[in-house]
């Protein structure tokens, strides 16, 4: 319900892009709200019933990519907030999942935290 703006369900990719911009300019509160909206949208979309297994698998693959992007932005947001322990933990989780942002997380841990 909190995702609907003017009776339109926003595009997850657009919200992710907005969250990234907010992180970049230091608008922590807006970034947090946008990431929460993305997390809720992904959770809602994972509950959808699809007409075929193929369509569900395709949509799940897209949601997995969006989830990985949201987790990466969450780690960047935690760093921006100065939450060292939580940001390190988020980066380690990203590395352990070995997804799209694993190398970036590994590099960030190495350069920022010397791990």
N, C-alpha and C positions, 0 to 999 in steps of 0.2 A: 504494500500500500504506500509506503514512504518513497517508493521508486517512481511513482506516477507523478509527472509534472504536467499540469495543464491537460490531463487526460491522455497523455502520451507516455508510453513506456520507453525510456531513453535507451539508446544503443550502448551496449557495454563497452565497446571499443572507444566510443566518444567520451564516455565517463572516465575511462582509464587515461586517455590523453589529457583530459582536464585535470585529473589527479596529479599526473606527472608535472604539468605546468604549475600547479599549486605548490608542489614540493619544491620546484625550482625557484619560485619566488618567495618561499618561506611562509606561505599561507597554510599553516599546519592544520587549523580547524577545518578549512574547506577540503583539504586533501584527505583528512580523516573521514569526513562525511562522504566524500565521493568513493573512497575505497570501501567503506561500509556498504554503500549502495551497490557497488559492483559485487561484493561478496553475497549480498542478499539476492541480487538478480541471478547470479550463477546458481545459487542454491535453489531458487525457484525454478529456473530452467531445467535443472537436473531432475526435477519432479514431474516434468511434462511427460505426457504419453504420446508416442509417435506412431505413425501409421505402419512403419516397418522397422526391422532391426537395423537395416542399412542407414536409414535416416537418423535413428537414435545414435548409432555409432559415429556418424558424421558430426552430429551436434555435440556429442560427448567429446570428440576430439577438439572441436573449436572451444568448448568450455574449458578443457584441460589447458589449452594455450592461454586463454584469458585468465585462468586461475594462477598459472605460473607468472604471468605478467603482474597480476595483483599482488602476489607474494613478494616479487622483486621490488615493486613500488613500496610495499609495506616496510621492507627492510631499509630502503632508502629514506623513508619517512622517519623511521626510528632513529636512524643516524642523524638526520636533520634535527631531530628533537634532542639529540645528545644522550639518548638512551643506549649506552654502550653495550651493556650486557644483553639486552633484548635484541639489539641489532646484530650482534655477533651470533646469537642463537638463531635468529631468522636466516642469516647467511649460511650457517652450518646446515640447517634444514634444507635450504635450497640446493646446497652441494650434495647432500645425501640423496635427494630425489633425482639427481643427475639429469635434470631437465634442461630447458632452453637457456636458463640463466646460471647454470652451475659454474661455468668457466668465469663468468663475470663476477659471481659471488666469491669464487676462490681468489681471483685477482684483487678484489676489494678487501677481502680479509688480509691478504698479504701486504698490500700497500698501505692500508689505513691502520691495521692492527698488528702487523708484523707476525701473523700466524701462518 
